[in-house]
Amino acid sequence: MTEHDEKRHFARMNIETQVTYSVKGLEDITHHGVSGDLSATGLYMLSDFAPEEGDTINIVMNPSGDRLPAFVAEGIVMRVNVDDNYTNKFHVSVQLTQTS
C-alpha cells in the first residue's frame, strides 16, 4: 500500500460505464466519457472533452442494462491530463460534491 492509498477514506470501485456530463452554466452542451473508477467522493473518467480545473460539472452515469437506475451527481474538476495514446482524449478526475 502506498502513502497515497493510505490517505483514501473510501474504497474505489472499478466501474467502466458511459458517462455524460455538462459544465455548469453551459448545460446545453453535453460531453461524453467512460468511467474508470468511482468512490464515495470521487470519479475518474476518460473523456472526449477537457473541462477546466475548478469547473463544476453535472454528471450522469448509465450502468449497463436497465436493472440499475442512473447515477446522477455534481462535482468539481480537480485534474485534467491529456492521454498520450489517443487523440482528443483526456483523463479527468472529479471530486463529487453532491449525489442523488
C-alpha positions in Angstrom: 0.0 0.0 0.0 1.4 3.4 -0.9 1.3 6.5 1.2 -1.3 7.9 -1.2 -3.6 4.9 -0.8 -3.5 5.2 3.0 -5.0 8.7 2.7 -8.1 7.4 1.0 -11.1 7.3 3.2 -13.3 5.3 0.8 -12.7 2.3 -1.4 -12.5 2.8 -5.1 -14.6 0.6 -7.4 -13.6 -0.1 -11.0 -16.7 0.7 -12.9 -16.5 1.1 -16.7 -19.7 2.6 -18.0 -20.8 5.5 -20.1 -20.7 9.0 -18.6 -22.4 12.1 -19.9 -21.8 15.5 -18.3 -22.1 19.2 -18.8 -20.2 22.1 -17.4 -22.4 24.2 -15.0 -23.5 27.3 -16.9 -23.1 25.6 -20.2 -25.7 22.8 -19.7 -26.9 22.9 -23.4 -23.6 21.2 -24.4 -23.2 17.6 -23.4 -19.9 15.8 -23.3 -19.1 12.1 -23.1 -16.7 9.8 -21.3 -16.2 6.4 -19.9 -15.7 5.9 -16.1 -12.6 4.2 -14.8 -13.3 4.2 -11.1 -15.7 5.6 -8.6 -15.7 6.2 -4.9 -18.0 7.9 -2.4 -16.2 11.2 -3.0 -14.6 10.9 -6.5 -14.8 9.8 -10.1 -12.1 9.2 -12.7 -13.1 9.1 -16.4 -11.6 9.2 -19.8 -13.4 11.9 -21.8 -13.7 13.4 -25.3 -13.5 16.9 -23.8 -11.1 18.7 -21.4 -13.1 20.7 -18.8 -11.1 23.3 -16.9 -9.8 22.5 -13.4 -12.2 24.0 -11.0 -15.2 23.7 -13.3 -18.4 22.4 -11.7 -19.9 19.6 -13.8 -23.3 17.7 -13.7 -22.7 14.0 -14.3 -25.0 11.1 -15.3 -23.6 7.6 -15.3 -25.8 5.0 -17.0 -25.0 1.5 -15.9 -25.3 -1.3 -18.4 -28.8 -2.7 -18.8 -32.0 -1.4 -17.3 -31.7 -3.1 -13.9 -30.0 -0.2 -12.1 -31.0 3.5 -12.1 -28.7 6.2 -13.5 -26.2 7.6 -11.1 -26.6 11.4 -11.0 -24.0 13.7 -9.3 -22.3 17.1 -9.3 -18.6 17.5 -8.9 -15.6 19.8 -9.2 -12.9 19.0 -11.7 -9.7 18.5 -9.8 -7.3 17.4 -12.5 -7.2 17.0 -16.4 -4.4 15.3 -18.3 -4.1 14.6 -22.0 -4.0 10.9 -22.9 -0.8 10.3 -24.8 -2.2 7.2 -26.5 -5.4 8.7 -28.0 -6.1 11.9 -30.0 -8.6 14.2 -28.2 -8.9 12.0 -25.1 -8.5 13.4 -21.6 -8.1 11.8 -18.1 -10.5 13.8 -15.8 -10.5 13.5 -12.0 -13.6 14.8 -10.3 -14.4 15.4 -6.6 -18.1 14.6 -6.1 -19.9 17.3 -4.1 -23.5 16.1 -4.4 -25.1 12.8 -5.4 -28.6 11.7 -5.9 
